[in-house]
């Protein structure tokens, strides 16, 4: 497995954001965003893992960086749950590494764009048993949330920031909204914010993420 790209803060790290890229992308995709956020978060380390190359059914079976295979798009995504589980296990290893490096779990955040966000949702609310600093879900959905979803008390204490484009034609706005509603109904402190954009990231959105992180990190 490719080592994650680690962006160290200018001051001693006392917080960490583990940030997963989207399908077909790479670990450097969000490096400029991390560097922008460091201007206001000078003690936050950013860890940017790389998804392995694997065949993706909906893309004609071509191999590309992917956290899990997507077998069909409708009515809901049909995915490889075993590959999703493996990706979640990778994220949990990264959380444990940061804890071993002296970062408290309450100051570790999981962020993910599109497919990366789906892994983050699954990790924070189905696999990781403790509380985390929070979840930042960008232009994403939650393929493993359903009406049977139950959270432990500590999972329920992990807040989430859900961000989505109004004109997203890759992950429909309604799919993102559904994940938000699931968490809201389970008592999670979750915020929803949408922007006049497609399947992308805007500067305004990055500013909002920075403000949300700063509020939680003090």
N, C-alpha and C positions, 0 to 999 in steps of 0.2 A: 504494500500500500504506500502511496506517495505521502511523504511527510506533510503535515499542515504548514501553511505559510503563517508565521507568527510575527505580528507587528507589535513591537514593544513600545510602551508609552514613554514620554520624556522623563517622567518621574517614576518612583518605585510603584510597581503594579499592586493594587489592592482590590481590583475588580477585573472581570474578564467577559468578553462577548465572543461566543463561538458562533460563526456565521457561515451558513451553508448556501452555496450557489444553486442556480437552477439547472434544468436539464440541458445538456449539450454545452454547458459553460465550463468555467474553470475557477480555481481558487483565487486567481488575481482579479476576478471580476469586481469584487467588492473592496479591493485594496484602496482605491481612491476614496470610497465612502468611509472606510475605517480611518484613513488619514485625515479626512475632513472632520470626523467626529472627535479625533484626538485633540483638536484645537480647543474644545471645551471640556474634554474628559481626559486630563493629562495623567491620570493614574490607572487608566483602563487598558488592559492588554486585549488585542484582537487575535483570535485563532481562526484561520480560514482553511478548513479541510478540503481535499480534492476527492470528488466521487470517482469510483473506478470506471473504466471503459467497459461497457457491456452492450449486447444487442438490445435494441428497443423495438418492440413489435410494431407499434403504431408508426414508426419511422422506417418501415420496410425491412426491419431486422438489422439495420445498420448499427454498428457499435459506436457509442459515444459516451461521454461522461454522464453517468446516470446513477441516482441513488437507488432506483428500483425500476424494473421493467413496467411499462404501461401497455397492457394487452389490448384494450379497447377504450374508446372515449365516451360512449354513451350506453344507457342513459347516465350512469355515473361511471367514473373511471374504474376499469378492471385492472388490478395491479398484482405484481408478485409480492405477496405479504412476507415471504421468507427473505426476500432481498431488502424490503423495508425494515424488517427486524434486524438484519445484519447491519444496516446503516445506523439504526438507533443504537445498536451495541457499540458501534464506532464512536458515536457522540458521547455515550456514557463513559467510554474510556478517556475521552478528552476532558470530560467533567472531572473524573477521578484524578487525572494528571494535574489539573489546575488546583484541585483541593490539596494534593500532595505538595504542590509548589507554594502552599500557604494562603490560597484564596478561599475565603469562606463561601459555601454553596449559596448563601443568601445574596452574594455579590457576583454570581455567575449567571449570565444571560444567554439564552439560545435565540438566534435569529436565523431566518431562512427565507429565501425568495422562491416562489413557485414550488417546484418539487422539493427543494430544500426545506421550505416551510412545512410541508406535509410531514417530513421526517422529524422536524422540531416539535410539531404538535404531538406526534405519536410518542416521542421520547419523553417530553415533559409531563404529559397527562396520562400516559398508559404504562410507561416503563420505569421511569425514575421515581423512586418512592419518597424522596424528601422534597422539601420546598426548594425552589430556585429563586434567583433575583427576579426573573421574568422571562417572557417569551415575546419576541417581535416577529410577527407573521406578515410577510409582504407578498401580496398578489398570489395568495395560496389558498389551499383547501385542506380538509381533514378527512382523508379516505377511511380512517378507522374510528371516527366518532359515529356513534349511533345512539338510539334511544335507550340502550342498555348501559351506556357509559356511566361509570360511577368513579368518583374521585375520592382519594383518601383526604384526610383533613389537611395534610401538608401539601398535597397536589393542589387542593382548592386555594391554598394561600399563594400560589404562584400566579402573579398578575400577567395579563397579556395585552399587547397592543396590536390590533388587526388593521392593516392598511391595504387599500385596494383601489384600482382604477375603475372609474365609472364606465369606461369603454373597453374593458379588458375582453378580448376575443379569444384568449388562450385559456385562462381560468376565469370563468364567468363570475361577475360580481356576486351573483346569488350563491355561488359555491363558497365564496369567502364569508359571506354574510351568515350562511348556515353554520359554519364553524364557530363564528362569534356568538350566535344565538345558543348553541349547545353549551358553551362555557358560561354565558350569562345565566342560563337557566340552572346551572350547577353551582351558582354562587361565587364564581371567579370574578375578581375585580378586572373586568375586561373593557377596553375602549375600542370603538370602531371609528375609523376615519377614511373617507374616500376622496379621491382627487380626479380632476378632469384629465385623465390619461388612459392609455391602453395598458399593455403588459410591460411595464417599465418602472423606472424609479425617477422621481423628481427631486430637485434641490429642496423644495418646500417640505417634502416628505422626510428627507434626511434631517432637516432642521427640527421637525416634530419628533423624530426618533431621539435626537440629541437632547431635547428638552425633557422628554419622558425618562430617558436614562439618568439625566442629571437629577431629576426629582427623586428617583429611587436610590441614587448613590449618595446624595447629601453633599 
